[in-house]
Amino acid sequence: MNAHDKPRINVGMVNGFDPDDMDRLDPAMQDLIRRRRSLLGPAYRLMYADPVQISRALGTKMWDRDGKEYLDAYNNVVSVGHCNPRVVEAVHRQMQTLCTHTRYVQDGILEFAEQIVPTFGAPIEHVMFTCTGSEANDLALRIAMHQTGRKGIVITSEAYTGNSHLTAGLSPSLGRKSPLGQWVRRIPAPDSYRMEPSEIGAFLARRVRHEIDELERRGEGIAAFIADSLFSSDGIYAHPTDILQQIAEVVHAAGGVVIADEVQAGFGRSGDRLWGFQRHGQHPDIVTMGKPMGNGFPVAAVAVRSEVVERFGSEMRYFNTFGGNTVAIAAAQATFDVIRDDRLQENAARIGAMIQDGLREIAQEDGRIGDVRGAGLYIGVEFVKDRDGKEPDSATALAVVDGLRQRRVLISATGHHANTLKIRPPLVFSESDVDRLLTETRNTLAAI
């Protein structure tokens, strides 16, 4: 099989299905896709050149309508595994008891807040609940703009912060036709594969300073810098870990707010820390979280320094009918308990190291793999046309994604050139799951 002879991929999304390429699918799948387009409209996208129809899931496994089993090495939202019984039971029990909002006094939200706030360390003191990471980032940016009286935002080159109007304007990874906000400025990704790692932190700090100067020159200043500490959409760069604090010092000196986006990097995924920003020794003003907080149940949050939210809280008010309601908090509490009791942060470190070691063994035999990188259970495998020139090879990367899907192992791709495999399984990934992932990766590469 030649990597350049694969079925067409939808150019509107990395690893997306092309709806004009349906003829080779079975009639039942074609019918489902046509119904989907008719009922849901044209904006929705499907993953994979050959879409997957999923009927049920448990742990790290998913099953299609025919009972075929898939290994899920992609879905970080179900952080403690699909249909985790403790989370399911907690949500079911609370749904039978009470489901209401935060304008009534309740114990559950306070007990959970008392447990999670100390994990961030100083200077974070408060937590506010939302439904999604998009909402969390949107709220964090509103707070930063209100606090500073400015609108300028600095992000990394391929960032994804959400799909609200505000956060979509800070999400260049949505594609070139998705407009960025007027006062949005970008800095390069910390490309540790092509740049000298010891110089990246200082280089990016200078770039942030330059963008702040440009904002001020045009009559605006910086409200916030926001980054995902694993730089997930930029191509997954887990090292070096001296980048974000250097940037934070520049932002604070200019009067801006530092936001740590932990939607993907948080809740122990990196293995060595509960929160990704802690790997960088960073002290953010705001920390945002997403649906991994509730194992996919719509609960997310903004943790914030008191001084940063004080003005917003006194001059505005925040309310979210669903955010932080009793059932959402039950899901969050159960997920948090499972991460702690089942030692899933430690599992992420151990299993993630096994995956990286196995991938590096494969890379020694296959010159198409230029770099293997990551932390815990967030791993990137970058494909290049040759190791000397390091020219990105998206065709091979996407062919590997598709080949693994044909072998019923689910991952995706990331980065500006879509040439980096994105492996980010649930935190309950096991040694047998690692063996299957590595075996099928070898088989796929041999077939391309």
ChimeraX attribute file (.defattr): number of C-alpha atoms within 10 A of each C-alpha:
attribute: neighborCount
match mode: 1-to-1
recipient: residues
	/A:1	12
	/A:2	10
	/A:3	19
	/A:4	13
	/A:5	10
	/A:6	16
	/A:7	16
	/A:8	17
	/A:9	20
	/A:10	19
	/A:11	11
	/A:12	14
	/A:13	16
	/A:14	23
	/A:15	25
	/A:16	20
	/A:17	22
	/A:18	21
	/A:19	18
	/A:20	9
	/A:21	14
	/A:22	17
	/A:23	9
	/A:24	9
	/A:25	13
	/A:26	9
	/A:27	11
	/A:28	8
	/A:29	15
	/A:30	15
	/A:31	13
	/A:32	12
	/A:33	16
	/A:34	13
	/A:35	12
	/A:36	14
	/A:37	15
	/A:38	10
	/A:39	9
	/A:40	10
	/A:41	10
	/A:42	10
	/A:43	6
	/A:44	8
	/A:45	17
	/A:46	16
	/A:47	18
	/A:48	25
	/A:49	25
	/A:50	21
	/A:51	16
	/A:52	18
	/A:53	13
	/A:54	15
	/A:55	12
	/A:56	14
	/A:57	18
	/A:58	13
	/A:59	19
	/A:60	24
	/A:61	19
	/A:62	21
	/A:63	18
	/A:64	14
	/A:65	11
	/A:66	9
	/A:67	11
	/A:68	11
	/A:69	17
	/A:70	20
	/A:71	24
	/A:72	26
	/A:73	24
	/A:74	20
	/A:75	20
	/A:76	24
	/A:77	22
	/A:78	24
	/A:79	32
	/A:80	31
	/A:81	25
	/A:82	23
	/A:83	17
	/A:84	19
	/A:85	14
	/A:86	15
	/A:87	25
	/A:88	17
	/A:89	15
	/A:90	19
	/A:91	24
	/A:92	14
	/A:93	13
	/A:94	16
	/A:95	15
	/A:96	9
	/A:97	10
	/A:98	11
	/A:99	13
	/A:100	16
	/A:101	18
	/A:102	16
	/A:103	10
	/A:104	7
	/A:105	9
	/A:106	13
	/A:107	8
	/A:108	16
	/A:109	19
	/A:110	12
	/A:111	12
	/A:112	17
	/A:113	18
	/A:114	14
	/A:115	11
	/A:116	15
	/A:117	16
	/A:118	13
	/A:119	11
	/A:120	19
	/A:121	12
	/A:122	13
	/A:123	15
	/A:124	21
	/A:125	18
	/A:126	17
	/A:127	21
	/A:128	19
	/A:129	28
	/A:130	29
	/A:131	23
	/A:132	25
	/A:133	29
	/A:134	25
	/A:135	27
	/A:136	29
	/A:137	32
	/A:138	23
	/A:139	21
	/A:140	30
	/A:141	24
	/A:142	16
	/A:143	24
	/A:144	28
	/A:145	20
	/A:146	19
	/A:147	19
	/A:148	18
	/A:149	14
	/A:150	19
	/A:151	20
	/A:152	25
	/A:153	26
	/A:154	25
	/A:155	23
	/A:156	24
	/A:157	21
	/A:158	24
	/A:159	26
	/A:160	24
	/A:161	28
	/A:162	21
	/A:163	18
	/A:164	14
	/A:165	11
	/A:166	19
	/A:167	22
	/A:168	21
	/A:169	20
	/A:170	31
	/A:171	24
	/A:172	24
	/A:173	20
	/A:174	22
	/A:175	15
	/A:176	9
	/A:177	8
	/A:178	13
	/A:179	13
	/A:180	18
	/A:181	17
	/A:182	11
	/A:183	18
	/A:184	19
	/A:185	22
	/A:186	18
	/A:187	19
	/A:188	14
	/A:189	22
	/A:190	27
	/A:191	18
	/A:192	18
	/A:193	15
	/A:194	9
	/A:195	11
	/A:196	12
	/A:197	16
	/A:198	14
	/A:199	14
	/A:200	20
	/A:201	20
	/A:202	15
	/A:203	18
	/A:204	20
	/A:205	21
	/A:206	16
	/A:207	17
	/A:208	24
	/A:209	18
	/A:210	14
	/A:211	21
	/A:212	24
	/A:213	15
	/A:214	16
	/A:215	21
	/A:216	14
	/A:217	10
	/A:218	9
	/A:219	8
	/A:220	16
	/A:221	23
	/A:222	29
	/A:223	28
	/A:224	31
	/A:225	29
	/A:226	27
	/A:227	21
	/A:228	26
	/A:229	28
	/A:230	27
	/A:231	24
	/A:232	25
	/A:233	26
	/A:234	25
	/A:235	29
	/A:236	30
	/A:237	24
	/A:238	25
	/A:239	22
	/A:240	18
	/A:241	21
	/A:242	18
	/A:243	25
	/A:244	28
	/A:245	21
	/A:246	18
	/A:247	22
	/A:248	24
	/A:249	16
	/A:250	18
	/A:251	22
	/A:252	16
	/A:253	10
	/A:254	17
	/A:255	16
	/A:256	26
	/A:257	26
	/A:258	29
	/A:259	26
	/A:260	29
	/A:261	30
	/A:262	26
	/A:263	29
	/A:264	26
	/A:265	30
	/A:266	27
	/A:267	26
	/A:268	24
	/A:269	30
	/A:270	28
	/A:271	27
	/A:272	17
	/A:273	19
	/A:274	20
	/A:275	25
	/A:276	28
	/A:277	27
	/A:278	20
	/A:279	22
	/A:280	18
	/A:281	14
	/A:282	21
	/A:283	21
	/A:284	27
	/A:285	26
	/A:286	30
	/A:287	27
	/A:288	31
	/A:289	29
	/A:290	31
	/A:291	24
	/A:292	29
	/A:293	29
	/A:294	27
	/A:295	26
	/A:296	23
	/A:297	24
	/A:298	22
	/A:299	29
	/A:300	29
	/A:301	27
	/A:302	25
	/A:303	26
	/A:304	26
	/A:305	17
	/A:306	16
	/A:307	13
	/A:308	19
	/A:309	19
	/A:310	14
	/A:311	14
	/A:312	17
	/A:313	13
	/A:314	8
	/A:315	8
	/A:316	10
	/A:317	7
	/A:318	9
	/A:319	13
	/A:320	15
	/A:321	12
	/A:322	18
	/A:323	24
	/A:324	26
	/A:325	24
	/A:326	23
	/A:327	28
	/A:328	28
	/A:329	28
	/A:330	27
	/A:331	27
	/A:332	28
	/A:333	23
	/A:334	24
	/A:335	28
	/A:336	22
	/A:337	14
	/A:338	17
	/A:339	20
	/A:340	14
	/A:341	9
	/A:342	13
	/A:343	14
	/A:344	23
	/A:345	22
	/A:346	21
	/A:347	22
	/A:348	26
	/A:349	21
	/A:350	17
	/A:351	22
	/A:352	29
	/A:353	18
	/A:354	18
	/A:355	23
	/A:356	23
	/A:357	13
	/A:358	17
	/A:359	22
	/A:360	18
	/A:361	12
	/A:362	17
	/A:363	18
	/A:364	11
	/A:365	9
	/A:366	13
	/A:367	14
	/A:368	20
	/A:369	25
	/A:370	24
	/A:371	19
	/A:372	22
	/A:373	20
	/A:374	23
	/A:375	24
	/A:376	27
	/A:377	32
	/A:378	31
	/A:379	28
	/A:380	28
	/A:381	25
	/A:382	28
	/A:383	28
	/A:384	23
	/A:385	17
	/A:386	14
	/A:387	14
	/A:388	8
	/A:389	10
	/A:390	17
	/A:391	14
	/A:392	22
	/A:393	21
	/A:394	25
	/A:395	19
	/A:396	25
	/A:397	29
	/A:398	28
	/A:399	24
	/A:400	26
	/A:401	24
	/A:402	26
	/A:403	24
	/A:404	22
	/A:405	22
	/A:406	17
	/A:407	17
	/A:408	19
	/A:409	23
	/A:410	27
	/A:411	23
	/A:412	26
	/A:413	24
	/A:414	26
	/A:415	25
	/A:416	19
	/A:417	16
	/A:418	25
	/A:419	25
	/A:420	33
	/A:421	24
	/A:422	27
	/A:423	26
	/A:424	27
	/A:425	28
	/A:426	28
	/A:427	35
	/A:428	24
	/A:429	25
	/A:430	16
	/A:431	15
	/A:432	9
	/A:433	20
	/A:434	19
	/A:435	14
	/A:436	14
	/A:437	25
	/A:438	19
	/A:439	13
	/A:440	20
	/A:441	20
	/A:442	17
	/A:443	15
	/A:444	20
	/A:445	19
	/A:446	10
	/A:447	13
	/A:448	15
